[in-house]
């Protein structure tokens, strides 16, 4: 159970917008509301579980040169590398959500790649970031990793999530 104020703090959006989102989720039978807050209904639980299965992790990242923004996060999106074209849609979604930028990486045949770019980032650009991403995100073949930067941690997380959502089918 979570209240509107807590949701507002967690998401970085105003209470009025949270009220509107909760009302729409309630109308669609995803949540129920009580005086003490709102909670997911079975339909909402199923949707949340499906999203968490596809986007299982978003982690903070020490500053890298892989994307812009002083505070960075990385999101893992399972099994959607084949639908990534060039990463522009993901970057645009992150920026629209308030981030400074985003970089999309795909994993194919165990290699971390840039769509329409480097076919072996670890070999061409050695650095600690690759080990960190492998350790923290546990990417597998056909997965996508999105690095997103913003001026604060919440902004980088929301940007990474917004970019990841463009890949949901």
TORNUNU-74898 format. One record per residue: y, x, z of N, C-alpha, C in turn; residue in one letter. Coordinates in steps of 0.02 Angstrom, whole numbers, padded with zeros to 5 digits, always signed. Each point is the difference from the previous one (the first is absolute). Example, Ala and Ser with C-alpha at 12.3 -4.5 7.8 and 13.67 -1.06 7.14 Angstrom:
# residues 2
-00284+00660+00390+00059-00045+00000+00060+00045+00000a
+00053-00018-00036+00059+00042+00003+00055-00039+00037s
END
This chain:
# residues 169
-00058+00043+00000+00058-00043+00000+00061+00045+00000x
+00049-00019-00041+00062+00039-00004+00058-00047-00013x
+00056+00015+00032+00060-00042-00007+00044+00024-00057x
+00050-00042-00017+00046+00016-00055+00040+00064+00012x
+00023+00010+00062+00039+00061+00014-00043+00062-00010x
-00061-00002+00024-00044+00058-00009-00016+00011-00074x
-00012-00054-00037-00011+00006-00072+00061+00029-00035x
+00058-00021+00021+00062+00026-00028+00006+00076+00011x
-00015+00022+00061+00003+00072+00015-00053+00038-00040x
-00061-00026-00003-00054+00035-00035+00011+00006-00075x
+00032-00051-00029+00008-00001-00073+00069+00024-00023x
+00047+00002+00046+00067+00021-00019+00040-00053-00037x
-00022-00062+00004+00038-00055-00032+00027-00046+00054x
+00052-00037-00017+00033-00043+00049-00043-00058+00023x
+00019-00027+00059-00038-00055+00028+00001-00062-00045x
+00055-00012-00034+00004-00057-00045-00050+00006-00057x
-00006+00060-00029-00048+00011-00053-00071-00006+00027x
-00012+00027+00060-00066-00007+00031-00017-00073+00009x
+00048-00040+00024-00010-00072+00009-00021-00033-00066x
+00033+00018-00054-00017-00028-00066-00070+00021-00022x
-00017+00063+00009-00067+00024-00019-00053-00035+00041x
+00011-00004+00065-00049-00033+00044-00008-00073-00019x
+00055-00034-00015-00004-00070-00020-00043-00008-00064x
+00011+00045-00048-00040-00004-00062-00073+00017+00012x
-00014+00048+00043-00069+00017+00016-00034-00058+00037x
+00038-00034+00042-00026-00058+00036-00016-00057-00049x
+00045-00012-00047-00011-00053-00050-00061+00015-00043x
-00015+00063-00011-00058+00020-00040-00064+00008+00042x
+00005-00018+00064-00057+00004+00046-00026+00071+00012x
+00046+00048+00002-00018+00068+00017+00011+00015+00074x
+00050-00033+00030+00017+00011+00070+00012-00067+00035x
-00006+00002+00067+00023-00056+00040+00052+00026+00049x
+00046-00042+00017+00053+00021+00045-00004-00039+00065x
+00015+00035+00054+00004-00028+00067+00066+00023+00029x
+00018-00025+00057+00062+00021+00033-00001+00075+00014x
-00060+00028+00012-00005+00070+00017-00004+00047-00061x
-00003-00029-00059-00002+00041-00061-00046-00029-00052x
-00021+00042-00047-00045-00025-00053-00063+00043-00002x
-00052-00031-00026-00064+00034-00005-00033-00019-00066x
-00043+00044-00025-00033-00013-00063-00054-00053+00007x
-00004-00044-00049-00054-00048-00006-00057+00034-00039x
-00059-00030-00003-00055+00032-00037+00019+00021-00071x
+00036-00042-00036+00022+00017-00068+00044+00063+00001x
+00045+00005+00048+00043+00058+00008-00039+00062+00019x
-00050-00009+00043-00044+00056+00018-00036+00028-00061x
-00025-00045-00043-00036+00023-00060+00047+00038-00047x
+00061-00026-00009+00048+00035-00043+00019+00068+00029x
+00013+00002+00065+00018+00063+00032-00057+00050-00006x
-00062-00022+00010-00058+00044-00005-00007+00027-00071x
+00011-00042-00050-00005+00022-00070+00053+00052-00016x
+00061-00011+00025+00054+00048-00012-00016+00066+00035x
-00023-00003+00063-00015+00061+00037-00059+00038-00030x
-00045-00035-00034-00056+00033-00033+00026+00040-00060x
+00049-00028-00035+00028+00033-00059+00053+00052+00018x
+00039-00014+00051+00052+00047+00024-00017+00017+00073x
-00049+00043+00011-00023+00012+00069+00044+00045+00042x
+00042+00041-00031+00039+00048+00039+00070+00011-00028x
+00047+00004+00045+00067+00026-00015+00016+00048+00057x
+00012+00063-00017+00010+00051+00052+00066+00036-00011x
+00031+00022+00055+00060+00042-00007-00019+00068-00028x
+00044+00029-00039-00012+00065-00032+00058+00046+00018x
-00015+00062+00018+00052+00050+00009+00036+00007-00067x
+00063+00015+00000+00039+00003-00061-00033+00045-00052x
-00004-00026-00061-00028+00037-00056+00050-00002-00058x
-00014+00040-00051+00040-00002-00061-00030-00047-00051x
-00052-00037+00019-00034-00045-00047+00039-00063-00014x
+00045-00018+00045+00043-00059-00011+00066+00013+00034x
+00048-00044-00012+00066+00007+00031+00001-00041+00065x
+00048+00015+00042+00007-00036+00063-00016+00046+00058x
+00040-00002+00052-00008+00046+00056-00059-00018+00046x
-00021-00063+00000-00057-00022+00039-00051-00030-00049x
-00063+00021+00005-00048-00020-00051-00063-00030+00030x
-00031-00044-00039-00064-00032+00018-00044+00001-00061x
-00065-00005+00012-00049-00003-00055-00045-00060+00010x
-00012-00037-00053-00044-00058+00002-00060+00013-00045x
-00058-00025+00021-00060+00004-00039-00015-00069-00028x
-00015-00004-00065-00021-00063-00031-00067+00013-00032x
-00050-00037+00022-00069+00011-00021-00015-00027-00070x
-00031+00042-00042-00033-00021-00061+00043-00028-00056x
+00064+00019-00003+00043-00030-00052+00031+00052-00047x
-00026+00061-00001+00029+00052-00042+00005-00021-00073x
-00048-00040-00023-00001-00019-00071+00058-00045-00020x
+00034-00031+00048+00056-00044-00019+00068+00034+00007x
+00000+00062+00024+00063+00038+00004+00015+00027-00069x
+00061-00011-00023+00019+00028-00065+00036+00066+00011x
+00061-00003+00024+00039+00061+00010+00031+00006+00069x
-00010-00049+00043+00028+00001+00067+00070-00027+00006x
+00031-00018-00057+00069-00025+00001+00004-00067+00036x
-00047-00045-00011+00001-00066+00033-00004+00009+00076x
-00039+00048+00023-00006+00011+00071+00065+00029+00028x
+00029+00048-00036+00064+00029+00023+00054-00054+00002x
+00003-00041-00052+00051-00053-00002-00008-00050+00058x
-00062-00017+00016-00012-00047+00056+00022+00031+00066x
-00014+00064+00009+00021+00035+00062+00076+00002+00005x
+00033+00016-00054+00073+00005+00000+00031-00070+00011x
-00028-00050-00030+00024-00069+00009-00006-00021+00073x
-00051+00027+00035-00010-00016+00071+00044+00042+00045x
+00040+00046-00029+00047+00039+00040-00017+00073+00008x
-00055+00023-00029-00020+00070+00005+00042+00042-00049x
-00002+00065+00009+00035+00045-00045-00041+00015-00063x
-00066-00003+00006-00042+00014-00058-00073+00000+00020x
-00043+00006-00050-00072+00002+00013-00035+00038-00056x
-00055+00032+00017-00041+00036-00048-00071-00027+00005x
-00028-00017-00057-00067-00027-00003-00049+00054-00022x
-00054+00006+00037-00053+00048-00015-00065-00039-00007x
-00043+00022-00046-00065-00032-00008-00055+00051+00012x
-00058-00024+00019-00058+00044+00011-00053-00018-00051x
-00016+00047-00043-00052-00009-00051-00044+00062+00000x
-00065-00011+00000-00049+00055+00001+00019+00051+00054x
+00016-00026+00059+00016+00040+00060+00064+00040-00006x
+00038-00007-00053+00063+00037-00008+00059-00047+00012x
+00051+00026+00035+00062-00037+00010+00043+00013-00061x
+00023-00054-00031+00037+00006-00063+00065-00041+00002x
+00045+00019-00043+00061-00039-00012-00012-00039-00065x
+00009-00066+00002-00010-00038-00062+00043+00029-00056x
-00029+00011-00057+00034+00029-00058+00032+00068+00016x
-00029+00036+00047+00027+00065+00020-00056+00047+00018x
+00008+00033+00056-00049+00050+00023-00070-00031+00007x
-00049+00036-00024-00069-00023+00006-00036+00032+00060x
+00034+00046+00035-00029+00032+00059+00057+00026+00043x
+00029-00045+00040+00057+00019+00041-00016+00056+00049x
-00059-00002+00030-00018+00051+00048-00006+00069-00032x
-00025+00002-00061-00006+00064-00034+00066+00025-00027x
+00040-00045-00027+00063+00020-00032+00057+00010+00051x
-00002-00036+00056+00053+00003+00050-00031+00008+00069x
-00028+00057+00016-00033+00009+00065+00047-00014+00058x
-00027-00028+00052+00039-00014+00060-00041-00038+00051x
+00027-00004+00060-00035-00034+00055-00001-00075-00007x
+00046-00028-00039+00004-00073-00005-00065-00031-00026x
-00034+00034-00045-00061-00029-00029-00055-00008+00052x
-00008+00051+00042-00049-00005+00054+00018-00055+00049x
+00066-00005+00014+00023-00053+00045-00016-00069-00028x
+00017-00010-00064-00013-00065-00031-00075-00016+00000x
-00041+00048-00016-00073-00011+00000-00025-00016+00071x
+00025+00036+00049-00021-00010+00069+00023-00067+00028x
+00062-00018-00012+00029-00060+00030-00015-00064-00039x
-00004+00004-00066-00011-00061-00040-00072-00009-00021x
-00038+00054-00004-00070-00003-00023-00006-00032-00069x
+00036+00026-00049-00004-00031-00067-00067+00014-00033x
-00021-00048-00040-00062+00005-00040+00019-00007-00073x
-00047+00012-00045+00013-00010-00071+00025-00071-00013x
+00049-00004-00044+00033-00063-00021+00051-00025+00050x
+00013+00037+00054+00051-00020+00049+00068+00024-00023x
+00051-00030+00030+00070+00017-00014+00033+00018+00067x
+00041+00053-00001+00040+00018+00058+00073-00005-00021x
+00040-00032+00041+00071-00007-00015+00039+00034+00056x
+00039+00050-00018+00044+00033+00048+00070-00029-00009x
+00029-00022+00055+00064-00034-00004+00048+00031+00051x
+00062+00008-00021+00051+00028+00045+00058-00047+00009x
+00030+00004+00060+00058-00041+00017+00039+00037+00054x
+00052-00031+00025+00040+00032+00052-00029-00009+00069x
-00049-00046+00008-00032-00010+00065-00073-00019-00010x
-00038+00004+00054-00072-00012-00004-00017-00071-00023x
+00035-00049+00027-00014-00069-00021+00013-00009-00074x
+00054+00028-00025+00016-00005-00071-00052+00033-00044x
-00026+00057+00022-00051+00033-00041-00066-00039+00002x
-00017-00030+00056-00061-00041+00005+00006-00063-00042x
+00057-00034+00005+00010-00061-00040+00001+00017-00074x
+00031+00055-00019+00000+00021-00069-00070+00014-00026x
-00040+00036+00040-00069+00016-00019-00041-00063-00006x
+00009-00046+00046-00037-00063-00003+00022-00042-00061x
+00064-00003-00012+00025-00037-00059-00028+00029-00064x
-00002+00066-00005-00029+00033-00059-00074-00016-00005x
-00036+00003+00056-00072-00014+00000-00015-00072-00021x
+00042-00046+00020-00011-00071-00016+00002-00012-00076x
+00037+00042-00036+00001-00009-00074-00069+00009-00030x
-00045+00032+00037-00067+00014-00026-00053-00050+00022x
+00020-00049+00041-00049-00051+00021-00016-00046-00058x
-00064-00017-00005-00021-00044-00055-00022-00066+00026x
END
